[in-house]
Amino acid sequence: MHYSAFRIFKEGLTGNKGWKPVWREPEPKAEYDIVIIGGGGHGLSTAYYLAKEHGLTNIAVLEKGWIGSGNVGRNTTIIRSNYMLPGNQPFYELSMKLWEGLEQDFNYNAMVSQRSILNLFHSDPQRDAFVRRANAMLMSGADAELASAEDLRKELPFLDFDNARFPIKGGLFQRRGGTVRHDAVAWGYARGADSRGVDILQNCEVTGFDIEGGTVCGVQTSRGPIRAKKIAMCVAGSSGRVAAMAGMRLPIESHVLQAFVTEGLKPTLPGVITFGAGHFYVSQSDKGGLVFGGDIDGYNSYAQRGNLPVVEDVCEGGMAIMPMIGRARLLRSWGGLMDMSMDGSPFIDATHIEGLYFNGGWCYGGFKATPASGFCYAHLLAMGTPHPVATQMRLDRFKTGSLIDEKGVGNQPNLH
Ligand SMILES: Cc1cc2nc3c(=O)[nH]c(=O)nc-3n(C[C@H](O)[C@H](O)[C@H](O)COP(=O)(O)OP(=O)(O)OC[C@H]3O[C@@H](n4cnc5c(N)ncnc54)[C@H](O)[C@@H]3O)c2cc1C
């Protein structure tokens, strides 16, 4: 069913009785060409691009819960491509370009809003680092704009420019950054993949792999065994647990990340703002709530809920740059499972087991990567070679020393 203004008008006049389910609920087949484990944003976008770009449709996406129950429906919805390193920047810029055409592409309103992202800086050395990042962004075709404190005072007068510890000296804008309605991204990709023939199997948990002579040939699931020529892991915070079923140990730790939303307020924040001297980022949803987050909880966990010390820490970050946030009442908070890699960058690669592929290690930043991750993973699965913008996202980079250490903090997931 194609969505359009005309369709809304017609359904409005006929009692809204013609809307169809957005995707089918098929029974699992005994065998597929490709099985994707994980119905989050990345698994669904991979299925979508396999079907759309490569004409491969004998595919199943296996999701242990329901579509959107993982991080894709739990994140703070920020998209940006303000990365610096060659292994990352072209990949995230490809993602930004895909976001820019996504709604027309999959014919679904994902509320892509390029309302800008601003990274504040608070010292002269930090400004120099941001200038370097801005130059790297410009060189790969992204947009970047440096703003002085005077510029920001006019645009964002509520910020605490003269804070005694963290005075605001300016900021780096990416005007094309912004927010996207997170669960609509899952629904749009699911609908697009399903309409091309992909089976989306909800409540279908993978419980084991069938591996014969070093080649994977199927999975065991809560809905029975399923054979496949290729199997693609895409389970974000559950990466370690699922890979362990295939006997693999990954350079990834799972950590909880919390998000917070206040009561609805009148329009206050024009875009996304991040604190440069601590970990705090905030935007305002279309419903009016201030949506914000900060650090991971700091210890390994598979619980999708967080703890109070980080609530305090995040709120302190907010108070340091915009004290008015202290007047807003917190409505909800929740947690998601982060697949934190040892250098803060992701993996899109084949494993040492023939036919078994891995996508993960997205840390805090996998939502913005959703389109490019699916696009590049689909390329790898269909063509057998990495997409040109994802060649460095290799699983063996800790053996070869070719890290993509974006922030220069090494193998400490709690610092990424
Ligand atoms: C609070 C929070 C805020 C965030 N904010 C941002 C942000 O502003 N911007 C940004 O870019 N990123 C953000 N992120 C990160 C981003 O959400 C994730 O990196 C990204 O969503 C991960 O990819 P995914 O969507 O495929 O994961 P998920 O949606 O978690 O998908 C993985 C799926 O695998 C399924 N699964 C697991 N095990 C199995 C199994 N055995 N069998 C079958 N299925 C299985 C899970 O149920 C899950 O649905 C945030 C994350 C959190 C938690």
The ligand as an SDF file (V2000), in Angstrom:
LIG
                    3D

 53 58  0  0  0  0  0  0  0  0999 V2000
   19.4240    5.5540   25.6560 C   0  0  0  0  0  0  0  0  0  0  0  0
   20.0860    5.4790   24.3240 C   0  0  0  0  0  0  0  0  0  0  0  0
   20.3050    6.6360   23.5990 C   0  0  0  0  0  0  0  0  0  0  0  0
   20.9260    6.5790   22.3530 C   0  0  0  0  0  0  0  0  0  0  0  0
   21.0270    7.7300   21.6270 N   0  0  0  0  0  0  0  0  0  0  0  0
   21.5440    7.6840   20.3710 C   0  0  0  0  0  0  0  0  0  0  0  0
   21.5350    8.8500   19.5560 C   0  0  0  0  0  0  0  0  0  0  0  0
   21.0200    9.9070   19.9550 O   0  0  0  0  0  0  0  0  0  0  0  0
   22.0930    8.7720   18.3250 N   0  0  0  0  0  0  0  0  0  0  0  0
   22.6660    7.6300   17.8580 C   0  0  0  0  0  0  0  0  0  0  0  0
   23.1910    7.6400   16.7590 O   0  0  0  0  0  0  0  0  0  0  0  0
   22.6340    6.4860   18.5820 N   0  0  0  0  0  0  0  0  0  0  0  0
   22.0710    6.4830   19.8220 C   0  0  0  0  0  0  0  0  0  0  0  0
   22.0140    5.3370   20.5730 N   0  0  0  0  0  0  0  0  0  0  0  0
   22.6030    4.0970   20.0370 C   0  0  0  0  0  0  0  0  0  0  0  0
   21.6890    3.3700   19.0640 C   0  0  0  0  0  0  0  0  0  0  0  0
   20.3730    3.3460   19.5290 O   0  0  0  0  0  0  0  0  0  0  0  0
   22.2000    1.9450   18.8340 C   0  0  0  0  0  0  0  0  0  0  0  0
   23.5950    1.9620   18.5800 O   0  0  0  0  0  0  0  0  0  0  0  0
   21.5120    1.2690   17.6480 C   0  0  0  0  0  0  0  0  0  0  0  0
   20.1090    1.4190   17.7270 O   0  0  0  0  0  0  0  0  0  0  0  0
   21.8960   -0.2160   17.6420 C   0  0  0  0  0  0  0  0  0  0  0  0
   21.4590   -0.8790   16.4850 O   0  0  0  0  0  0  0  0  0  0  0  0
   20.0080   -1.5630   16.3180 P   0  0  0  0  0  0  0  0  0  0  0  0
   19.0070   -0.4980   16.0790 O   0  0  0  0  0  0  0  0  0  0  0  0
   20.0770   -2.5900   15.2790 O   0  0  0  0  0  0  0  0  0  0  0  0
   19.8320   -2.2420   17.7610 O   0  0  0  0  0  0  0  0  0  0  0  0
   18.5640   -2.8760   18.4520 P   0  0  0  0  0  0  0  0  0  0  0  0
   17.3340   -2.1010   18.1760 O   0  0  0  0  0  0  0  0  0  0  0  0
   18.9280   -3.0840   19.8890 O   0  0  0  0  0  0  0  0  0  0  0  0
   18.4420   -4.2550   17.6780 O   0  0  0  0  0  0  0  0  0  0  0  0
   19.0260   -5.4780   18.0560 C   0  0  0  0  0  0  0  0  0  0  0  0
   17.9040   -6.4870   18.1090 C   0  0  0  0  0  0  0  0  0  0  0  0
   18.4460   -7.7840   18.2570 O   0  0  0  0  0  0  0  0  0  0  0  0
   17.4900   -8.5460   18.9710 C   0  0  0  0  0  0  0  0  0  0  0  0
   18.1290   -9.7620   19.4960 N   0  0  0  0  0  0  0  0  0  0  0  0
   19.0640   -9.8360   20.4720 C   0  0  0  0  0  0  0  0  0  0  0  0
   19.3880  -11.1260   20.6910 N   0  0  0  0  0  0  0  0  0  0  0  0
   18.6460  -11.8630   19.8000 C   0  0  0  0  0  0  0  0  0  0  0  0
   18.5400  -13.2680   19.5570 C   0  0  0  0  0  0  0  0  0  0  0  0
   19.2600  -14.1690   20.2410 N   0  0  0  0  0  0  0  0  0  0  0  0
   17.6870  -13.6730   18.5880 N   0  0  0  0  0  0  0  0  0  0  0  0
   16.9420  -12.7830   17.8580 C   0  0  0  0  0  0  0  0  0  0  0  0
   17.0110  -11.4420   18.0920 N   0  0  0  0  0  0  0  0  0  0  0  0
   17.8580  -10.9930   19.0450 C   0  0  0  0  0  0  0  0  0  0  0  0
   17.0380   -7.5810   20.0650 C   0  0  0  0  0  0  0  0  0  0  0  0
   15.8070   -7.9640   20.6330 O   0  0  0  0  0  0  0  0  0  0  0  0
   16.9680   -6.2650   19.3080 C   0  0  0  0  0  0  0  0  0  0  0  0
   15.6710   -5.9700   18.8490 O   0  0  0  0  0  0  0  0  0  0  0  0
   21.3790    5.3540   21.8250 C   0  0  0  0  0  0  0  0  0  0  0  0
   21.1450    4.1790   22.5480 C   0  0  0  0  0  0  0  0  0  0  0  0
   20.4880    4.2330   23.7860 C   0  0  0  0  0  0  0  0  0  0  0  0
   20.2260    2.9590   24.5450 C   0  0  0  0  0  0  0  0  0  0  0  0
  1  2  1  0
  2  3  1  0
  2 52  2  0
  3  4  2  0
  4  5  1  0
  4 50  1  0
  5  6  2  0
  6  7  1  0
  6 13  1  0
  7  8  2  0
  7  9  1  0
  9 10  1  0
 10 11  2  0
 10 12  1  0
 12 13  2  0
 13 14  1  0
 14 15  1  0
 14 50  1  0
 15 16  1  0
 16 17  1  0
 16 18  1  0
 18 19  1  0
 18 20  1  0
 20 21  1  0
 20 22  1  0
 22 23  1  0
 23 24  1  0
 24 25  2  0
 24 26  1  0
 24 27  1  0
 27 28  1  0
 28 29  2  0
 28 30  1  0
 28 31  1  0
 31 32  1  0
 32 33  1  0
 33 34  1  0
 33 48  1  0
 34 35  1  0
 35 36  1  0
 35 46  1  0
 36 37  1  0
 36 45  1  0
 37 38  2  0
 38 39  1  0
 39 40  1  0
 39 45  2  0
 40 41  1  0
 40 42  2  0
 42 43  1  0
 43 44  2  0
 44 45  1  0
 46 47  1  0
 46 48  1  0
 48 49  1  0
 50 51  2  0
 51 52  1  0
 52 53  1  0
M  END
$$$$
